[in-house]
Amino acid sequence: MRKKLTVLEQVLVEDYAAEGKAISRHEGKVIFIEGAVPGDVVDVRIIKSKADWAEGKVAHFHKYSDQRVEPFCEHFGVCGGCKWQMLPYSKQLEYKQNEVAQHLKRIGKVELPEIRQIMGAFPDRRYRNKLEFTFSNRRYLLPSEIANREKIPAENAVGFHVAGIFDKVIDISTCHLMEEPANAIRNLLRSYAAKKGYSYYDIKYHHGFLRNLMVRICRTGEIMINLCVGEQDNAASRDVINYLVGQVPEITSAFVTVNGKFNDSIYDLTPKLYYGQPFVIEKLGEFRFKVGPKSFFQTNTFQGERLYQVTSDFAELTGKETVYDLYCGTGSIGIFLSGKAAKIVGVETIAE
């Protein structure tokens, strides 16, 4: 017999915690709450309870906080990619800065000088230069669909994994993390796959053709795609790439990677070039970088550039130093500092 879940009623949410959760206190116990912000008054369904803390989810709102704003994404609350869209960005920064300070002071017991104000990102939407989408024949059903109690057949989905559920994927129509044509490429491929009858990957039983799609869009305007397939099918792969390049002529580089493993990592795989150049060019400051399908590069080019400038200022290089750039990816930090150092040494395990 399943244990009945406890519901705490009329709980005032007091503060924010890590990982997008909020905090309240009940009878001396700290309650971590998903889906709430400070100032909300909610009923909380407890899903885990320990001696001095518990975790729960909002079961009902009695009052909404004055801090709330309307989320701009239709998938917010289901997709876990953006946790704080119901807060203005200035508030998000305030809570993030406080979280870092608390980790250092309260948990780390570190004596700190005055902490400088966090440097927020601009723009705060469509700022990523790379996204990876997952294909699955196990679409995540929305709570409203389940509530209708109708038998819904298994459906394909292309989007993002559900947090905490390894075999379910949320079908995404519009993602606001990346500039177009990222959404157009994904949605075109979804429609074309349905037309051609291409199978989606089954992550539980490990079969199916379409598995993942990586899209990278550079400031230079160059676009790279890497289609990961679960089964070797050269004709189908060529067909998909030809279709996407024909529909989106801005694509300058297209790869296909065959991944028959039990995980999505392509670290130990070899992407095969099907169209265009084997790299794209990205700009950071005055420097231009060749970025391949397996290269690591800062996912927020604008904020990365600002971060590197802060790094340069803090380093106070005189032109005599040797700078070691560890886990350097494409070497972007070291190269950014190269004009102020005598020598740059980059260390990286991925040759590409």
HELIX and SHEET records of a PDB file:
HELIX    1   1 ALA A   18  GLY A   20  5                                   3    
HELIX    2   2 TYR A   89  GLN A  102  1                                  14    
HELIX    3   3 HIS A  103  ILE A  107  3                                   5    
HELIX    4   4 PRO A  143  ALA A  147  1                                   5    
HELIX    5   5 ALA A  182  LYS A  196  1                                  15    
HELIX    6   6 ASN A  234  GLN A  247  1                                  14    
HELIX    7   7 THR A  301  ALA A  315  1                                  15    
HELIX    8   8 SER A  332  LEU A  337  1                                   6    
HELIX    9   9 SER A  338  LYS A  340  5                                   3    
SHEET    1   A 6 VAL A   7  LEU A  12  0                                        
SHEET    2   A 6 VAL A  41  SER A  49 -1                                        
SHEET    3   A 6 TRP A  53  LYS A  63 -1                                        
SHEET    4   A 6 LYS A  29  GLU A  34  1                                        
SHEET    5   A 6 ALA A  22  HIS A  26 -1                                        
SHEET    6   A 6 ASP A  15  TYR A  16 -1                                        
SHEET    1   B 7 ILE A 165  ASP A 171  0                                        
SHEET    2   B 7 ALA A 157  VAL A 162 -1                                        
SHEET    3   B 7 LYS A 130  SER A 136 -1                                        
SHEET    4   B 7 LEU A 210  ILE A 217 -1                                        
SHEET    5   B 7 ILE A 223  VAL A 229 -1                                        
SHEET    6   B 7 ILE A 251  VAL A 258  1                                        
SHEET    7   B 7 LYS A 272  GLY A 276 -1                                        
SHEET    1   C 2 VAL A 280  LEU A 284  0                                        
SHEET    2   C 2 PHE A 287  VAL A 291 -1                                        
SHEET    1   D 2 THR A 322  LEU A 326  0                                        
SHEET    2   D 2 LYS A 343  VAL A 347  1                                        
END                                                                             
